Amino acid sequence: MLVLSVVFAGVAAGFGLRQEGAGVLHFDGLYWSLTGNQASRGVHAARASVALDFQSLMLLRLSEPGRARRWIWIEQRTMPERWRDLRRAVYSRPPAATPAADPWRATAPADAP
């Protein structure tokens, strides 16, 4: 019974994924967006975080303010030439909200002549 339920769940998930279709994931340096067949309601300004990483297959969580999280599977074989770029972008730290102080300007102590 357990094996049968696992097989049934796998088949149901497979059909569900086929109905969703493929989408295109975009990154503008700050936010992620998802367009195409999979984005029935669209994702436009989301943050991405890795939930599972199998090196050539990743489960991403897209979080948009005020909306439910979106879970998507991405795989290397779809665009192998861009896989490393995608991995770097997903694992990179988001830019700070406020710019850091000017690193090239040195300030002299108050008691300096």
N, C-alpha and C positions, 0 to 999 in steps of 0.2 A: 504494500500500500504506500509506503514511504517513497519508494523508487518511482512508482507511478505518479505520485503527486509532484515530485521533482521534475519528471519528464513533462508533465502537463504544464507546469509553471514555465519551464523553458520554452516550450512551443508557443504558449500564450505571449510571453515576452518577445519572442522573435517576430510574431505577427504584429505586435504593437510597434516594434521598432521599424518594421517595413512600412507601416502606415504613416509613421512620422516622416519618413523620407530623410534626405540629406539636406543639410543647411550649410551656409558659409559663415565662418567665424571671422570677425574683423577685430583688430586692435589698433586704437589710435594713439597709443602711448600712455593713456590714462584709463580709458574705459573699453570694455568689450561690447560688441554687438553681434547679434545672430540674425542672418537673413536667409531667405530661401524657403523651401517646403517645410522644414522643421519648425520654423518660427511663425507658427500660426497667429500668435498674438504679438510677436516681435519682442526682441530684447535689444535695447538701445544704449543704455548707460549702466552697464553691470560691472561688477568686480568679479574676477575669476579666482577660484582656489582649487587646488588639486585634492581630490578625495582619495583616489587610487591611482597608482602609477605602475604600469607593467612594462615600462620602457617603450614598447611600440603601441601601446593602448593606454589611454588615460580616461578617467572619469572626472569631469570638471563640474564644479558647482558655480553657477552664475547667480549673483545676488544683485538685484536692483532695488533701490530704496522704494518702499511702499508696495512691493510686489512679492509674490511667492518665489522661492528659489527655483531655479531651473537646473536640472541635471542633464548633462550631455556626455556621450562617449565620443572621443576623438581617436582616430587611428592613423598610424604612420603611413600605411599603404595608400591612403587617399591622396596625399601630396607628399611623397617622401623627400622631395627637394626642399620643402619648407619645414620639415619636422623639427629640426634643431632650433630654428628661429622661434617656432611656436613654444617649444619647451623653455627656451630662455625667457621669452615674454611672460609665460605663466609663472615661472619661479622668480622673476625679478620683483624687487620691492617697488611698490607704487611711489611716485614722487611725493615729496612733502607738500602739505597744503600751503605752507608759507615758505618762501625762499630763505635759505640760510644767509647768514651775514656774508658780506663780500669777503671771500677767502684771500683775495689778492691784496687787500689793504691792511697794512700793519698799523696799529695805533700805538702811539708812544704813551708811556705811563704819565700820569698827571704831574709828577714831580720832575720830569725830564726837561732840560732847557730848551 
